[in-house]
Amino acid sequence: EPEVTQTPSHQVTQMGQEVILRCVPISNHLYFYWYRQILGQKVEFLVSFYNNEISEKSEIFDDQFSVERPDGSNFTLKIRSTKLEDSAMYFCASSRDMMNTEAFFGQGTRLTVV
Amino acid sequence: GESVGLHLPTLSVQEGDNSIINCAYSNSASDYFIWYKQESGKGPQFIIDIRSNMDKRQGQRVTVLLNKTVKHLSLQIAATQPGDSAVYFCAENHPGNTGKLIFGQGTTLQVKP
């Protein structure tokens, strides 16, 4: 069964450092997403991406965040200068269509900012 | 504002009993809803979905009910098993043509042997 894969599973970084979270979406999917989940809280939307551009972003997704699809298989989330409050699980997801089809989620990257 | 909420944070059931997890949504324009299961340390896993032109959909041991009049969604799990223990989230497809999902707070289902 195809799946979304994320690396690394756990990232520890110093406050102010840049991190890149990596994702390989399901191969025939065209829509890609990043979500985050602070420990014990609900999953929050960050950004959606289609046709090599951002289609929607939340207020959380400020200038510190960026996304990129550098090649035909990877989808990355970059946080330029991490803050303590960026500590969370980050989930990548992909879907075949943007409406009325389920999004498949990866296992997540646990980001710890110290 | 947009929100998808759950009525109870924790539900404890006996193995073999049926479980009902509830969710309320606020956006009457939403037309697609998904239930996800999240086990500890893992990503959300798709369980079942329903479109707004339906009021009931059944899967294997799971049923989702949609009441658009009161903007309420429920997930019923038949013959609950220990492996069903997890956090369950309802999610609403944001009616903005970007695929954005709005998640509820989550209900923790505990299955007692």
Boltz contact constraints between the chains, C-beta under 6 A:
constraints:
  - contact:
      token1: [A, 31]
      token2: [B, 99]
      max_distance: 6.0
  - contact:
      token1: [A, 42]
      token2: [B, 103]
      max_distance: 6.0
  - contact:
      token1: [A, 42]
      token2: [B, 105]
      max_distance: 6.0
  - contact:
      token1: [A, 42]
      token2: [B, 106]
      max_distance: 6.0
  - contact:
      token1: [A, 43]
      token2: [B, 103]
      max_distance: 6.0
  - contact:
      token1: [A, 45]
      token2: [B, 100]
      max_distance: 6.0
  - contact:
      token1: [A, 48]
      token2: [B, 98]
      max_distance: 6.0
  - contact:
      token1: [A, 48]
      token2: [B, 99]
      max_distance: 6.0
  - contact:
      token1: [A, 48]
      token2: [B, 100]
      max_distance: 6.0
  - contact:
      token1: [A, 55]
      token2: [B, 98]
      max_distance: 6.0
  - contact:
      token1: [A, 56]
      token2: [B, 98]
      max_distance: 6.0
  - contact:
      token1: [A, 56]
      token2: [B, 100]
      max_distance: 6.0
  - contact:
      token1: [A, 91]
      token2: [B, 43]
      max_distance: 6.0
  - contact:
      token1: [A, 95]
      token2: [B, 99]
      max_distance: 6.0
  - contact:
      token1: [A, 98]
      token2: [B, 99]
      max_distance: 6.0
  - contact:
      token1: [A, 100]
      token2: [B, 32]
      max_distance: 6.0
  - contact:
      token1: [A, 102]
      token2: [B, 34]
      max_distance: 6.0
  - contact:
      token1: [A, 102]
      token2: [B, 46]
      max_distance: 6.0
  - contact:
      token1: [A, 102]
      token2: [B, 49]
      max_distance: 6.0
  - contact:
      token1: [A, 105]
      token2: [B, 43]
      max_distance: 6.0
  - contact:
      token1: [A, 105]
      token2: [B, 44]
      max_distance: 6.0
  - contact:
      token1: [A, 106]
      token2: [B, 43]
      max_distance: 6.0
  - contact:
      token1: [A, 107]
      token2: [B, 42]
      max_distance: 6.0
  - contact:
      token1: [A, 107]
      token2: [B, 43]
      max_distance: 6.0
  - contact:
      token1: [A, 108]
      token2: [B, 43]
      max_distance: 6.0
